[in-house]
Structure formats: C-alpha cells, structure tokens
Amino acid sequence: MSNGINCYELTLTPNYVSDWTFNDAIRELIQNGTDQEILDKSNKFSIDYDYKSKTLRLTNTKSKLKINTLLLGRSSKSDNEYTVGQFGEGYKIAALVLNRLGKTFTIYNNERNEVWTSRFKNSEKWLEKILAFYVEKVPTNDTGLVIEVGNVTADEYSSLCKTWIGFYDGLEKIETTYGDILLDEEMQNKIFVNGLAVSCSENMEYGYDFKPKYITLERDRKTCDSWNAGDITSKMIAEAMFQGKIDFERVKHMVEESTDDVYHLDFNTHLGGVQEIQKRMIESFDKQYTTPYSIPVREQSDVDRVKAYGGNPVVVPYKVANLLKDETSKRIQELVTAPSGKSLTLKERFQRWYDAYSSKLDEGARQELAELINEV
C-alpha cells in the first residue's frame, strides 16, 4: 500500500492471448455490459466516444465491481443461461490486450468510490512483467460503473460497428421465444447472441439475434455451432409465421430454395408452427396440382410407383419433399389400395407391381422378373 493506493498483481504476462485485437478486447467489455443489463433491466448499458480526447467509455448505470473479480475464473455469471459470459476472464483480458496495444484502461467504480487503473509492471514476486491494477479510493457523486479506454482512434471506434447490434439504429425485427429475427437488408446473414456478433458458417436470408440459452458458443464466444444455429432459426421462422408476423409465401419460397434459415424444419415437426407450415404447404400443393392422386415426390422409385398405380407424381424440391414425406406416404398408400377402375388380369397385376418396385431390384433380378411376367 502506498498513498492509499493498493496494487493487485494479476498472473497475466503481456503476450497472453497474443492474437487478440482491439475489437476482441472491446467485445469482451461490451459482453460484460450487456450481460449486466440482461440480469437487471434497469442497469442500462451504453457506449460513447469522445473524438476530441479519443476516449471510449462503456457505462452501466448500476454496476459495481468487487476486488475478488480480479481473480481469474471468478464470475458471477457462471452457468447463467441468460448471459454470454461464463468463464470469469472478460475485463481482465481486455485490460491486458488494450494495455499491450498502447491504450489506457481505467475503471471508475463509482458505487464504491474507487478508481482502478491498469498497467504493466515488473513484479518483484514473479520476476516477470505482468498486468497490475492500482485501486485508489476517490470520493464521487457519480453512480454506476464506467470503463474508459484512452488513445482510441476514430477508425478504431468506427470498426466496432460490426461487433455489437447496439450500433445499428432503428432495426426492424420480429421478436420470438428464441430471440429476434432481423429484417433489414443490411442485417442479412448477420448473427448475434445477446447483441454480440458471432461467426457462423450458415448462409441466412435474415439476420438473427439469439438468446444465449438456446445457442451453443465456443469458448472464445465468437463462433457458434452451425447446426445449432440452423435449428434455432427454423424454429424462429416457424413461430413467426404461425403468429402471422412472416408471410407464408415467403416461408414457402425459403423452403423451396432450401435456405439455411429453414433447413431444419423437418427435424421439428412436433412444433405447432412447423405443423402449420406443413398444412399450408399441402394446401398450396393441392391448389396448384388439381389432377386426382397428385402426390409430391422426390425419389425416382416413388415416381415409378405412383405412375404404375395411375397417380400423378409431382417432383418437388428436396426440402419440400422432406417436410411433406408423411403426406406423401399416406397418399401413396391411398393410391395403392384404391379400387381399380377395371378388373386386372394376373399378368397386368404383376406388371403393375414390376413398374412400381423394379427400380429397387438389381439388374439381374429385374431381368429375371420381367421374363417371368412375360411367361404368364
């Protein structure tokens, strides 16, 4: 202790997470701030930038920090399904990276009348340069928690717009159980979790802002599981259409084009929204194809079978066929068991069976069966 200032050494050397950028560090701070607002809606999070002083400020109106949060792995959000952060590294790692990049990093812990200043020091204990926080008692009438990052250029500030959804004003969105569907063209294929941008290999027609409890993030919290993302977007689209927030024709087009947004609908047919899509898809099919016994099919074997029994096979896109496979099976069964318009001879019945199922036999079996039919 010196002049009322306490020094807390962190066992973090300057080269830790050496690949992290300015944006990576600020992303951690944004995540902390947005998580705090999720836990307490009145604890508002905001960001502002002073172009003259080149200072970036991240503020939570009610947050405060305890000294024990300087411990690595110490997190009040561990196992909280509503927040992104889990591992207790956030602002400490951000402070390290920003100091390494020549920025200043200061925390105004107003609720405790403290100012925390960070910088690298040569540790007598560890005989190594490490990150340290210097905590000083400073009486103030200000409230909340403010993190100030100095020496931030205007270009660096501008580059943050892709990191946090809060930088986009007036977005048009649809709220669902799983998060928001982002409708603006500029948000196409942009994926967020609690407002933080994440990388996903899927190619989406819309943008999405997921709630953390429904999406699996990698430990770096910058990438998400693509299958998981596609599964959740399918549920979001189905729910939105079921509630009348997205037009059916739009959803139908997405299914026909097999877009990633709805690619997993056929894995969620137990959901009411998906069942409604199936119902509307069947109605649309029947309106377009009025020939008796018109049946949506995809496989050549089904085409042959429907033709053999006098039906009208209609080849549909892959994902449409998957979504309507139960209806297809039902209609084929109805066709096969329907009374024939005329009495068939035994040879004709064998020939119809051959036409319906021969594609499932190997070449030798098909040829032998055809010869037997000709002998009848």
N, C-alpha and C positions, 0 to 999 in steps of 0.2 A: 504494500500500500504506500502511495506517495501523493501528498497534497489532496487526499480524499478521492484518489482515483485507484480503482482496483483493476489489475491486469489479469486476464484469463487466457491462458495459452491453450490453443487447440492443436491436437496432434495431426495437423494438416500442413504438408510442405507445399511450396509453390507449384510443383509440377503435377500435383494431383489433378485428375480429370483433365489432362493436358490438351485434349481435343475439344474441350468446351469453348464456345464462342460467347460473345457479348449477348446475343439473343438467347442462348441456352441459359445463361445466368439470370437474365431478366425474366425469362419464362418461369423459373423457379419461384421468383418473388411474386409474380402475378398469380401463380398457382396457390401460393400461401394466402395471398389476399383474397382471392375468390373463394377458397375453401372456408375462410373465416366468415365470409358473408353467407355462404351456404349454411353454416352452423348457426348463425344468428343473423336474420334478415335485416335487423337494424344496424348491424356492424358494416356499414357501406364501404365498399372498396372503390378507389378511384386512382387514376394516373394523370399527372400533368407534367408538362415540360416547359422550362424557362429557357427560351432561346438565347437570351442575353447572358445569363450566368452558366448556360449549358448544364443545367441541373435537372435530373429526372426525379420526380417524387412519387412514391407509391404510398397511399394512405388508407388505413382502416380506421373508421371513426371511433371504435370502442376497444380495439385490441390492446393487449399489453403482453410483454414478454417477461418470463421468469428467467433467472440466471441459469437454472438447470436445463433450459432449452439449448444451451451451448454444448451440451453433451451430444456426441454423435449417436444417432439411433433413438434419441429422445423425441417422441412425437405424441401430441395429444390426439392425433387423428388416426392412429393405428387401428386398423380393422373397422374404420368408419366407412360404410358403403356409400355415403353421400359425398365424400371428398375424394380428390385425386391423390393427394399426398398421403404417404403411409410410412415412409422409412426414416423420417427424422433427420434428413440431411439438408433439405432445402436452402434456407437462407445462409447457413454456414458455408456451403459450397459456392453459392452465388457470391458471397463476400470474397472468398478466396480468388475466384476467377476474375472478378472485377478489379480487385487489387492488382492481380497479375497483369491485367490489361491497362494499368495506369489510371484507373478510376479511383475516386474516393468512395467510401461506403460508410455511411453514418446512420444510426438508428436513433430516432427521438422517441424514447419510451415514456411518453408524457404522463401516462396514468401512474407511473412510479417515479416521476420527476428524475429521470435518468437520461443521459446521452451516452450511447455506445459508439465508440469509434474503433474502426478496424485497420490494421496494417500488419505487414510482416515484421518480425523481429528475430534477432539471433538469440535463440534460447540457451541460457546457461545450463538448464536442466537437461535438455535433449541434445545440446551441441549441434544444433541444426536450425536453419531458418524456418520458421513456422508462422502460421497465422495467429494473431492475438487480438482480443477485444479489450478495450480500455473503457471501463464503466465509471462514469462520474455523476454524482448527484447534482442536479441543476433544477432548482425550483421553477415551475412554469404554470401558467394558467391554461395552456393549450391542452387539448384532450386527444385521446386516440394514439395511434402508432404511425409514425412517418419514417419511411426509409428514403434517404437521399443518396443518389448516386451522382457524383460530380464528374466533370470532364467528358460529358456525353455530347457528341457532335449531333448536328441536326440530321445528318444522313443516318446515323445510328438510330436515332429516335424514329425516323421515318420507316426504317427497316422492320420495326416492331409490329407494324400493322398486320402482318401475316401471322403473328403469334397469338393474338387474343381477339376474340369476337367483339369485345367492347370497343375496339377502334372503328367498327363499322356502325354507322348511324342509320336509324330508321329501317332496319331489316324487316322484310315481310316474312312471317313464319307461321307454321302451324304447330300448336302445342299438342303433344301426345304423352301417353304414360311413360314412354321411354326417352323422351327428350323432344327437341324441336326439329321440324323439317324446315330448311331454309330455302325459300322460293326464289330469291333474287338471282338473276343470271350470273352475277359476279361471284356468287357463293357455290356455283355448280362444282361438284366433286371436292368440296372443302369439308373436312371432317374435324369436329371439335368434341372435346369432352369437358363438360363444365366451362365451356367457353375457351378452352385452351386448344390450339391447333395440334393435331396428331397426324402422323403419316399412316396411310392405309393404301394397299395395293389395288383395292377395288376401284372401278370407274363408275361414278354415280351421276345420275341425271340431276339430282338435287344436292344441296349441302345438308349436313346433319350436325346437330349439337347434342351428343348423348349425355344422359345422366350416368355418373360413374358406376352405379350399382349394376348396370346392365352390360357394361363393356369391359373386356379384359385388356389391360395395358401391360406392355413390357415394363421391366423395372426402370428403364430410363424415362418412362411415362411420355415418350414422344412417338411411339408406334403402337398400333393396336392389331389384334388378330383379325385378319381379313374375313375369315368365315364368320366369326362372331359379329363383325360389323354388318355383313350382308344379311345375317339372320335377323338382327335388330331392325335394320332399315325395312325389311319385308314386313315385319310386324307393325312398324310405324305407318307405312303406306296403307296397309290393310285397315288399321284403326282409323286413319284419317278419311279413307273412302267410306267406311261404314258410318262415320259420323257426318258425312256429306261435305267434308272440307276439301276433298280432291274429287274431281270428276271421274266417273267410271271409265269413260272413253280414253282418258289419259292413262289410267292404270292398265286398261286393256292393251293399249299401244306398247307400254313398257313391258308387259308380259310377252307380247308377240315378238318384241325385239330382244327379249332375254336380257334386259338391262340388269346390272348388278343390284340396283335398288330393290328389285322384286324377285331376284333369282332364287330365294329360299322360301317362297310362298308355299310350295308343295311340301315342305317339311313342317308346315304349321297349320295343317288343315283342321286341327282341333279347335282353332280360334274362330270366334264368330265372324270377325272381319274377313278372314280368308274364305270362310264358307259363303259369305255374301258375294265375294268376288267370283267364286266358282259358280254360284247360282246365276249371276249376271252374265258370266261368260257363256253358259249353256243357253240362256235366253237369247243372247246375241247370235250365237251359232245357229239356233233354230230359225231365227228371223231371216238370216242370210241364206240358209240352205233348207228349202221347203220340200224337197223331194222326200217321199216316205223312206224311212230307215236310213236317213243321213247320219253318219257316225264319224266323229272326229278320230282320226288315227294318225300314227306316226310310222310304225314299223310296216315293212312290206308284207310280213306274214298276216298282219291284221287287214291290210288292203285286200290280199288274196281271199281271206276268209269271208270278209263282208261281200265281196263280189260274187263268190261262189254261192252264197245264200240269197243273192238278189238284192242286196243292200247298196247304198251309195256311200262308198268310203271317201272322206274328205281329209286330205293330208294337211295337218296343221303344224305350226311351229313347235319346236321341241318342248318349250316350257308350257305352252298351252296344252299339249298332249299330256304332260306330267300332271298338270293341275286338274285335268278332266279325265284321268285314267279310270277312276271308279265309274264315271258315267259311260265311258267307252265300253268297259267290261259289261256293264248292265245292258247296254243297247245291243251288243253283240249277242249276249245270251238270249235276249228277247227275239232277236232276228233268227237265231238258230232254232229256237223252239216254236217259232210262229208256224201256224198251219200252212202247208204249201198250197198254192193255187191249183195245182193239178196233182194227180197220182203219179209218183215216180216209180220207174222200174228199178229193180235191184242194181242194174248196171248204172243207171243215172244217179242213184244214191251214192254208189261207190265213187263215181266220177266227181260228184259234188264234194265228197269228203276229200278226194285227192286234190281238187282245186283249192280247197280251204287249208289243207295242212301239209301238202307236199314240200313246201319251202323249208319245213323243219326237218326233213329227212335228208340223208346224204344222197349223193348222185346215184350210187348203186341201188339203194333201196327205192328211190323214186322210179328208176327204170324198171325194176322188177315188179313193183306195184302197178305201173302203167300196163305192163304186158299181161298181168293177171286180170286187170279190168277189161282189157280187150278180148280176153278169152271167155268172159262171162256171156 
